[in-house]
């Protein structure tokens, strides 16, 4: 508005008058006439362009009214004037002035109807005021007439009326005295009806009336009698207050609080209430435990009523322990719920009383009400922690009265579930972390769980030593969430299934137990069926989902046809090697390559009964951890030991072979070796002697260790027909990989319950142990690859080849055909094994890679054994190797061929000069000393002198020296 006024000033316009008294100033206001308005409005206008013109006006024009525009514009003129520029600038100012004028005109036209309407309203108001003045004048005239007409007869009437009123008051006093004489009967009726506010109100009114009429002789003895009655009401009121502690009734409590408020003892009532709650907790737990002890006692002569609560808890029998604990928590819940509802009542009704007191103008009463309310609120808040501490101590005493190690796992879990629910109640009740209960149950849980875990480890060793590593047939859609032990995760995941997949609902609100059971029910009701009645539908018939899939699985395949890349992508998962669940056509199966061994069975997980037992154990462990989060670290630590022992057993059974490991091929990674060493040192008991340990510490450490498992004698790993137990190796290794995948799946859940200070342990377990499971494939399958092909026979055949030929050969040597036959036989055996166990693509790739790598290194070793070799012989080596590669690529899909460069580089090194050869030797340390020496002595001996050969041999010796 200020801007518009300023613009109006600049255009020669004045602002509207500030008041009606200045209405005449409108004459000086330069308002555009009708013609001007019409011209302005009829001009074609572009609102956006006009607004841009107004926005382009300099800010200084909107500053103050005293601003001198002319001076400002003259000062802006340049020293040298340009007529054209001045005219352009003048036109710009005119355009801005026109835009502002049009804007002002539009605003005036817009406000003109409101101005006319307001002027009409002022005129109407003036007419109303004139009418009111006439009415007031007439009223004053009539009042003067009434004053002059008042006479003495009217005063006589008033005197008689006064006497009548006095007599009526006397009659009322006599009736009140008569009523006071009958007060006792009415007070007794009100007390029987538990109408304590009405009784106190009546008693107080009687006392007040008695003090008013104390000058009458008949009322003299009534005061003392009313005082005795009031004290009797207070005693009954205290009894009524104690009933609130076990079964809160809103109407009953409202009457009690109103009664105390009438007595002016609100603070005293709150002190008494807390005393009653403390007494109620003690009496409740004692009566519950006493009832079970007397019910199950063999000796009825024992006076259990005289025992202390602590001693009484030791007489609870194991059979009645859980029902008694449930009833104990149910009774304590009722007390805590009553206290919770008491606080709710005060939050609701105290605020209403304060508001009603504030509406009255009695400041003293309002201050007293606020003070009482503040005291009650503080007392109730302080009582929350006190009552919860009493509850914890009573339950802790009960828990310590019996050794929980005597219970079975399910019963122990049920006890933990009850205590966990009680701790949840405590946290919702007062925000406390239940330190007393947590410490008590944590110690017993850890001790119980240590013994339980030790027993489970021994059972796991027994299972592993009796495991024949046969495939456990499960359905292709098998998930650990289908097992009974993981049903709790579906319940806990229902509000938060997965942070990334959970639908966002802004209206969702967590319902506390007090809100859920406030109107009825009890969170500690024992369920009739602890276990899920649903049956586990995880096993498949013969490992197949249907007969059609089983028939499709055993179709004969065409070994000469190649599968296109498009079909391979459609029917094989290149990452996992698993086939999809959907059935495939016979033509597709026939067209696959020989290395795709994952299409012959349904895409079901590879696991054993032992693996399933370990997964079930993990589910049980997680149940305990989920119920009692303070022991989460201990439980996860024991879970990691289950995985550690399983991994160590698989390595011990199928992956340990020192002779093959020393060759450097198939060597396990340093991370895997570190993990295996850690497991062996921390978990495996390698001492076989029965001598007692020297120290107590050593005894404790050995007690926590498990003997190393031994492979069942039923598992044969030495038969070449079965590819040295390849089926068992696949089942064992892939079951370990599957188990690692399940641990990966459970990681978010474990991470959520793990204490923050212990999270590095969990991260280390996953990064250094779980992630190494797949690395066991290499050493385990390397043993099969090392025995599946007769590499010694190939070396023998290569030794019989004459390499110092004088002409270039066109036919490759016999050892190449022999080696290819070995690979074809290996391929057939893989097919036979795949009929028993599905061989995933990563497994087949590793097997082929190991075999090819060993074959190529054997070829280099055979070339290194050559005594004489010519240029034509070196060309023959290249011919043999190329023939081998060409035939091999038809048998396998692996690209590139492993160690292909290892052979080709060794062959091509023959053509290097002396200087290049010395540099080549230093760069290629992957070859053995024997291979490098043979290359210098035999292959290069024909075209270098003795001195150069000695120099190269010295370089080889320098390279070999650090290895010694």
Buried (B, 14 or more C-beta within 10 A) or exposed (E): EEEBBBBBBBBEBBBBBEEEEEEEBEEEEEBBEEEEBEEBEEEEBEEEEBEEBBEEBEEEBBEEEEBEEEEEEEEEEEEEEEEEEEEEBEEEEEBBBBBBBBBBBBEBEEEEEEEEEEEEEEEEEEEEEEEEEEEEEEEEEEEEEEEEEEEEEEEEEEEEEEEEEEEEEEEEEEEBBEEBEEBBEBBEEBBEEBBBBBBBBBBBBBBEBBEEBEEBEEBEEBEEEBEEBBEBBBEBBBEBBBBBBBEBEEEBBEBBBBBBBBBEBBBEBBEBBBBBBBEBBEBBBBEBBBBBBBEBEEEEEEEBEEBEBEEBBEBBBEEBBBEBBBBBBBBBBBBBBBBBBBBBBBEEBBEEBBEEBBEEEEEEEBEBBBEBBEBBBEBBEEBBBEBBBBBBBBBBBBBBBBEBEEBEBEBBBBBBBBBBBBBBBBBBBBEBEBEBBBEBBBEBBBEBBBEBBBEBBEEBBEBBBEBEBBBBBBBBEBEBEBBBBBBBBEEBBEEEEEEEEEEEEEEEEEEBBBEEBBEEEBBBEBEEEEEEEEEEEBEBEEBBBEEEBBEBBEBEBEBEEBBEEEBBEEBBBEEBBBBBEEBBEEEBBBBBBBBBBBBBBBBBBBBBBBBBBBBBBBBBBBBBBBBBBBBBBBBBBBBBBBBBBBBBBBBBBBBBBEEBBEEEBBBBEEBBBEBBEBBBEEBBBEEEEEEEBEEEEEEEEEEBBBBBBEBBEEBEBEEEEBBBBBBBBBBBBBBBBBBBBBBEEBBEBBEEBBEEEBEEBBEEBBEBBBBBBBBBBBBBBBBBBBBBBBBEBBBEBBEEBEBBBEEEEEEBBEBBBBBBEBBBBBBEBBBEBBEBBBBBBBBBBBBBBBBBBBBBBBBBBBBBBBEEBBBBBBBBBBBBBEBBBEBBEEBBBBEEBBBBEBBBBBBEBBEBEBEEBBEBBEEBEEBBEEBBBBBBEBBBBEEBEEEBBEBBBEBBEEBBEEEE
